[in-house]
Amino acid sequence: PDGEVGLLAVVTPSRTPGYWKNPALTRSFELGEYWLTGDVARRDSEGNFYHLDRTVDVIDTLAGPVYSLPVEEVLLADCGDVVRDCAVVGVPGSDGGERPIAVVQLQADAVDWTTEKVRETANQALAETGLATLDAVIIARTPEDYPTGPTGKALKRELRTRHATLLTR
């Protein structure tokens, strides 16, 4: 229904025939005539769809799901004078659920910003928009601190693995 978050599915003649030599995985993305894209979205009353996250990137907190893309959008829009790029991922928290953290690349002239100052600024902007706040911010000072794939997108699976014990040490 409109306004509710759900899995995005499509019907299209250009749909993939499936995963190479893996019919079980292919079947897991089929729902009747629909192909599940692996995305989480919501539709408004005018029929517009809003992409919230990839299913693998949803942060499962004890308070409910946190979608990383809206959080990243706020960081880039409201903290853009400081944050050049960012990736929000979930890592295990001491409470048993996942907690959102951000790995950020700073603008060239923001070298004096600390992780706490970035986190405080980001959390204020996130709270004003009603989104979940960050438990931690990590500043990526080198390219190795912010791994990307061939398309230049942050490798969130790598960041989740790298920072898995950040909040439970």
Backbone bond lengths (Angstrom), bond angles and torsions (degrees), N, CA, C in turn:
res aa  C-N    CA-C-N  psi(-1)  N-CA   C-N-CA  omega(-1)  CA-C   N-CA-C  phi
1 P - - - 1.462 - - 1.533 111.82 -
2 D 1.331 115.81 156.68 1.456 120.24 177.84 1.527 110.49 -54.01
3 G 1.337 115.55 139.25 1.451 121.74 176.94 1.514 115.41 85.30
4 E 1.331 117.31 -14.10 1.459 119.77 -179.54 1.517 110.24 -95.30
5 V 1.318 115.29 144.22 1.463 121.55 178.32 1.517 108.85 -80.59
6 G 1.334 115.94 138.41 1.456 120.35 178.80 1.512 111.09 -157.48
7 L 1.315 115.11 -178.67 1.451 121.15 177.80 1.522 109.18 -80.68
8 L 1.313 116.57 137.49 1.455 121.12 178.48 1.522 108.68 -84.43
9 A 1.324 115.80 128.92 1.460 121.60 179.38 1.521 108.26 -133.06
10 V 1.321 115.99 148.98 1.463 120.74 -177.38 1.516 110.31 -131.19
11 V 1.325 113.81 156.11 1.452 122.64 167.92 1.515 105.33 -121.38
12 T 1.316 116.85 119.66 1.455 120.50 -175.73 1.520 110.21 -154.24
13 P 1.332 117.20 145.70 1.466 118.81 177.47 1.530 112.55 -71.74
14 S 1.326 117.40 -13.88 1.465 119.98 -178.54 1.524 112.70 -98.06
15 R 1.303 116.67 18.70 1.460 121.77 -178.96 1.521 111.19 -62.12
16 T 1.315 115.42 147.01 1.463 120.35 176.87 1.530 110.14 -61.77
17 P 1.323 117.78 144.84 1.464 118.68 174.66 1.527 112.06 -72.32
18 G 1.326 116.85 -12.70 1.451 119.50 177.19 1.511 112.31 133.94
19 Y 1.316 114.30 -175.54 1.461 121.19 -179.83 1.522 109.61 -85.39
20 W 1.303 116.12 135.50 1.456 123.71 -175.61 1.523 110.99 -56.02
21 K 1.323 115.26 118.09 1.466 123.48 176.23 1.526 113.05 55.09
22 N 1.364 116.06 31.75 1.457 119.42 179.14 1.528 110.13 -141.70
23 P 1.335 116.22 72.58 1.465 119.14 -177.38 1.531 113.30 -63.18
24 A 1.318 118.57 -29.24 1.473 120.12 179.25 1.529 110.14 -66.50
25 L 1.328 117.41 -42.77 1.458 120.45 177.61 1.526 110.23 -65.63
26 T 1.318 117.01 -40.68 1.469 120.75 177.18 1.518 110.43 -58.29
27 R 1.324 117.82 -47.16 1.469 121.72 -179.95 1.528 111.70 -60.57
28 S 1.333 117.56 -31.77 1.466 120.16 -178.32 1.532 111.94 -69.17
29 F 1.336 117.27 -15.55 1.467 121.20 178.52 1.533 111.76 -103.07
30 E 1.312 117.34 3.26 1.458 121.66 178.95 1.522 110.17 -102.74
31 L 1.313 114.31 136.77 1.458 120.55 177.06 1.522 105.90 -138.15
32 G 1.326 115.94 92.44 1.460 119.81 -173.19 1.516 109.12 61.12
33 E 1.326 116.35 -126.71 1.460 120.30 178.90 1.528 112.72 -84.59
34 Y 1.321 117.12 -1.55 1.463 121.79 -176.02 1.529 111.59 -93.23
35 W 1.333 114.28 151.14 1.461 122.30 171.67 1.520 107.44 -111.13
36 L 1.329 116.78 120.41 1.461 121.54 178.08 1.528 108.39 -76.75
37 T 1.316 116.51 122.99 1.463 121.30 -173.37 1.521 114.15 -80.19
38 G 1.324 117.03 -15.26 1.463 120.06 -174.68 1.517 111.70 88.97
39 D 1.346 116.20 13.68 1.457 121.58 -179.32 1.523 110.73 -113.75
40 V 1.328 114.57 151.24 1.457 122.33 174.10 1.527 106.22 -107.59
41 A 1.336 116.66 133.46 1.465 120.53 -176.10 1.522 109.61 -148.47
42 R 1.326 114.65 170.28 1.467 120.67 170.16 1.524 107.28 -137.38
43 R 1.308 115.38 153.68 1.470 122.35 179.42 1.516 108.57 -114.03
44 D 1.343 115.66 138.17 1.469 118.49 176.31 1.526 109.61 -92.46
45 S 1.324 116.51 178.20 1.466 121.54 -175.30 1.524 113.02 -68.37
46 E 1.329 117.36 -14.89 1.469 120.84 177.68 1.524 112.39 -93.43
47 G 1.337 117.05 2.37 1.459 120.98 178.69 1.520 114.54 88.55
48 N 1.331 117.43 7.83 1.467 120.67 177.35 1.523 109.52 -82.55
49 F 1.325 115.86 139.47 1.450 121.27 178.09 1.515 109.60 -103.07
50 Y 1.339 115.93 143.07 1.462 122.84 179.12 1.524 108.59 -122.45
51 H 1.314 115.45 117.31 1.453 122.04 -179.63 1.525 108.52 -76.80
52 L 1.324 117.36 121.41 1.455 121.94 -177.12 1.522 112.84 -101.28
53 D 1.318 117.06 -34.21 1.455 119.65 -176.12 1.516 110.62 -177.90
54 R 1.327 115.37 169.02 1.457 121.76 164.55 1.531 105.33 -84.67
55 T 1.317 117.43 146.98 1.465 119.75 -178.03 1.526 111.51 -58.42
56 V 1.327 117.83 -35.52 1.463 121.01 -178.87 1.524 112.56 -72.99
57 D 1.323 117.92 -14.85 1.458 121.50 -177.23 1.525 114.28 -101.88
58 V 1.331 118.05 -4.29 1.465 120.89 177.69 1.524 108.39 -63.18
59 I 1.322 115.98 133.03 1.463 122.08 -178.31 1.522 108.03 -94.50
60 D 1.325 116.04 116.20 1.465 121.98 -175.46 1.527 110.59 -90.51
61 T 1.337 116.45 85.84 1.461 120.64 178.28 1.528 109.30 -85.33
62 L 1.312 116.37 164.47 1.464 119.81 177.19 1.525 111.40 -66.01
63 A 1.339 117.27 -22.98 1.465 121.39 179.00 1.525 112.29 -86.23
64 G 1.324 117.51 -3.27 1.453 121.59 -179.00 1.520 111.13 123.77
65 P 1.330 116.32 176.86 1.461 119.11 -175.83 1.525 112.54 -69.37
66 V 1.330 115.05 142.87 1.461 122.86 172.19 1.520 106.25 -117.42
67 Y 1.327 116.13 127.46 1.458 121.69 -179.07 1.523 108.52 -96.64
68 S 1.330 116.01 124.41 1.459 120.62 -172.10 1.526 113.65 -69.97
69 L 1.314 118.55 -33.52 1.472 119.62 -174.70 1.526 113.71 -63.64
70 P 1.339 120.48 -45.42 1.472 118.73 176.16 1.522 112.90 -62.24
71 V 1.332 117.32 -34.95 1.464 120.19 177.91 1.524 109.55 -65.59
72 E 1.330 116.24 -44.30 1.468 120.42 178.07 1.528 111.22 -62.26
73 E 1.316 116.53 -39.45 1.473 119.82 178.94 1.522 111.42 -61.38
74 V 1.332 117.72 -40.83 1.462 120.82 178.14 1.526 109.80 -65.53
75 L 1.322 117.40 -44.20 1.462 119.99 179.46 1.529 111.00 -59.14
76 L 1.310 116.96 -42.64 1.459 119.98 -178.26 1.529 111.96 -74.03
77 A 1.322 117.49 -34.90 1.463 120.33 -177.79 1.531 112.01 -81.22
78 D 1.317 116.44 -46.56 1.466 120.33 -173.28 1.525 113.75 -92.87
79 C 1.315 116.95 -16.19 1.470 121.05 178.72 1.528 109.96 -121.43
80 G 1.318 116.97 19.82 1.459 122.57 -174.58 1.511 114.58 -63.06
81 D 1.331 117.29 -21.87 1.458 118.33 176.79 1.529 110.81 -73.39
82 V 1.338 116.52 -14.66 1.460 122.06 179.49 1.532 111.38 -114.33
83 V 1.345 116.57 -44.27 1.461 122.38 -174.81 1.524 110.24 -94.99
84 R 1.340 115.49 121.91 1.475 121.02 177.62 1.526 110.61 -87.93
85 D 1.326 116.55 -40.84 1.462 121.81 177.85 1.516 107.33 -152.85
86 C 1.331 115.57 158.33 1.463 119.21 -178.96 1.515 110.75 -156.74
87 A 1.323 114.13 159.54 1.457 122.05 173.02 1.523 106.75 -138.93
88 V 1.320 116.19 128.20 1.458 122.13 178.17 1.520 107.48 -105.72
89 V 1.327 115.64 128.70 1.461 121.07 -179.47 1.521 108.84 -136.17
90 G 1.321 115.58 163.53 1.451 121.19 175.67 1.510 110.50 -100.49
91 V 1.327 115.75 137.24 1.465 121.45 174.75 1.521 107.66 -129.16
92 P 1.330 116.71 155.76 1.462 118.98 -179.81 1.529 111.63 -59.64
93 G 1.335 114.91 136.17 1.456 121.02 175.79 1.518 110.12 -104.33
94 S 1.293 116.54 167.09 1.460 120.58 -179.70 1.526 111.51 -69.17
95 D 1.346 117.68 -14.74 1.467 121.92 -179.62 1.527 113.24 -85.93
96 G 1.331 117.38 -1.51 1.460 120.85 179.69 1.510 113.86 96.86
97 G 1.322 118.12 -16.22 1.458 121.23 175.83 1.513 110.24 -99.37
98 E 1.312 115.17 178.78 1.463 119.36 174.62 1.523 108.83 -87.28
99 R 1.318 115.89 154.73 1.461 122.40 178.66 1.521 108.23 -129.22
100 P 1.334 118.37 141.24 1.462 120.58 -179.92 1.527 112.70 -79.15
101 I 1.325 114.49 134.22 1.464 121.31 172.21 1.529 107.08 -129.84
102 A 1.319 115.72 160.93 1.463 120.33 177.23 1.511 109.65 -124.66
103 V 1.311 115.33 136.71 1.455 121.96 169.38 1.522 104.55 -106.41
104 V 1.335 116.18 122.20 1.460 120.46 -172.58 1.525 111.21 -123.13
105 Q 1.312 114.21 146.45 1.456 122.19 167.51 1.520 105.81 -104.00
106 L 1.314 116.37 131.12 1.460 120.55 -177.38 1.526 111.22 -88.45
107 Q 1.329 114.52 155.32 1.463 120.65 170.54 1.529 107.88 -63.11
108 A 1.312 116.52 154.40 1.465 121.75 -175.76 1.532 112.51 -56.03
109 D 1.322 117.24 -35.74 1.466 119.77 -176.73 1.536 113.27 -92.67
110 A 1.333 117.97 12.62 1.461 121.51 -179.08 1.528 111.41 -108.97
111 V 1.317 117.15 28.29 1.461 120.62 -174.10 1.528 113.51 -65.23
112 D 1.318 118.23 -20.46 1.461 121.17 -179.14 1.527 113.25 -84.68
113 W 1.314 117.71 -4.86 1.455 120.27 -178.28 1.526 110.14 -74.15
114 T 1.332 116.23 137.04 1.461 122.40 177.10 1.525 109.11 -96.62
115 T 1.318 115.42 166.09 1.472 119.44 177.78 1.521 110.72 -60.53
116 E 1.335 116.95 -40.15 1.466 120.00 -179.31 1.524 111.70 -66.95
117 K 1.327 117.53 -38.32 1.465 120.11 179.46 1.526 110.35 -67.82
118 V 1.323 117.51 -40.95 1.467 120.95 177.12 1.522 109.41 -64.24
119 R 1.330 117.15 -45.28 1.474 121.11 -179.40 1.521 111.32 -61.80
120 E 1.322 117.17 -44.56 1.464 121.30 179.42 1.532 111.04 -61.61
121 T 1.314 117.00 -45.63 1.464 121.53 179.53 1.524 110.49 -64.69
122 A 1.314 116.73 -45.01 1.465 121.33 179.65 1.520 111.06 -63.51
123 N 1.334 117.32 -45.79 1.463 120.58 -177.64 1.521 112.27 -65.37
124 Q 1.310 117.38 -32.42 1.463 119.66 175.89 1.529 109.87 -65.06
125 A 1.328 116.91 -45.69 1.470 120.59 179.01 1.527 110.98 -65.32
126 L 1.330 117.39 -39.94 1.466 120.86 179.60 1.526 111.15 -65.97
127 A 1.327 117.50 -42.93 1.463 121.23 179.03 1.520 110.99 -62.29
128 E 1.333 117.15 -38.13 1.466 121.01 179.66 1.526 112.14 -65.58
129 T 1.336 117.21 -26.23 1.464 120.03 179.25 1.529 112.25 -98.32
130 G 1.335 117.20 1.20 1.455 120.76 177.73 1.515 114.43 79.82
131 L 1.321 117.34 17.87 1.461 120.68 179.43 1.524 110.70 -97.93
132 A 1.317 115.44 162.27 1.463 121.24 178.49 1.525 109.84 -62.55
133 T 1.316 115.40 143.50 1.458 120.28 178.04 1.530 109.84 -89.00
134 L 1.313 115.02 167.82 1.460 122.30 -176.72 1.516 111.10 -92.48
135 D 1.318 116.35 138.15 1.460 120.50 175.47 1.513 111.14 -81.60
136 A 1.317 117.12 -24.55 1.463 120.23 179.75 1.523 109.15 -157.87
137 V 1.324 114.42 155.78 1.460 122.73 172.01 1.517 107.11 -127.70
138 I 1.297 115.85 135.48 1.459 122.19 175.36 1.525 106.62 -117.86
139 I 1.304 116.46 127.50 1.462 120.03 177.89 1.520 108.33 -91.12
140 A 1.322 115.50 121.97 1.464 121.95 177.02 1.527 107.60 -85.76
141 R 1.299 115.84 106.30 1.466 120.39 -176.34 1.525 112.33 -92.82
142 T 1.339 116.96 -17.24 1.464 121.30 178.82 1.522 108.81 -129.51
143 P 1.325 117.78 161.24 1.478 119.71 176.50 1.531 112.38 -58.34
144 E 1.312 117.50 -31.30 1.469 120.59 179.43 1.530 111.38 -66.91
145 D 1.320 116.88 -26.08 1.462 121.26 179.09 1.526 112.30 -75.84
146 Y 1.332 116.61 -14.24 1.472 121.86 -176.20 1.527 108.06 -134.25
147 P 1.341 116.69 77.07 1.469 119.84 -176.42 1.523 111.88 -66.35
148 T 1.315 115.25 137.81 1.465 121.27 178.49 1.524 109.65 -129.32
149 G 1.326 114.09 158.35 1.453 120.61 177.06 1.517 110.86 -92.15
150 P 1.316 117.39 -171.65 1.467 121.91 -177.71 1.532 114.03 -60.61
151 T 1.344 116.80 -25.28 1.469 119.60 -179.89 1.526 112.52 -89.04
152 G 1.325 116.88 -2.66 1.461 120.60 -179.62 1.519 113.88 90.14
153 K 1.334 117.17 -1.74 1.462 120.05 178.80 1.522 110.13 -80.21
154 A 1.330 115.41 145.52 1.462 120.55 177.50 1.520 110.40 -60.50
155 L 1.316 115.71 140.21 1.461 121.34 176.81 1.532 108.47 -88.72
156 K 1.318 114.79 91.96 1.462 119.71 -175.15 1.520 112.12 -64.08
157 R 1.321 118.38 -34.74 1.465 120.11 178.85 1.529 110.05 -61.45
158 E 1.333 117.19 -37.68 1.460 121.61 177.68 1.530 110.67 -67.66
159 L 1.321 117.15 -42.08 1.466 120.79 179.46 1.525 110.93 -65.29
160 R 1.352 116.98 -40.48 1.473 119.95 177.72 1.527 110.82 -60.28
161 T 1.334 115.94 -44.66 1.465 120.61 -179.90 1.521 110.94 -65.90
162 R 1.310 116.57 -46.74 1.466 122.72 -176.75 1.530 112.06 -61.21
163 H 1.339 117.40 -36.59 1.455 120.90 -174.14 1.530 112.91 -110.28
164 A 1.333 117.26 20.21 1.477 122.52 -175.16 1.525 113.50 -58.90
165 T 1.318 118.27 -28.87 1.466 119.80 -176.87 1.541 112.13 -105.06
166 L 1.310 117.44 8.44 1.461 121.13 -175.52 1.537 113.07 -54.61
167 L 1.319 117.39 -43.44 1.467 120.44 -174.88 1.525 113.38 -98.41
168 T 1.320 117.52 -2.12 1.466 119.46 -176.85 1.524 112.44 -115.76
169 R 1.319 116.86 3.56 1.484 119.49 179.15 1.493 111.22 -68.87
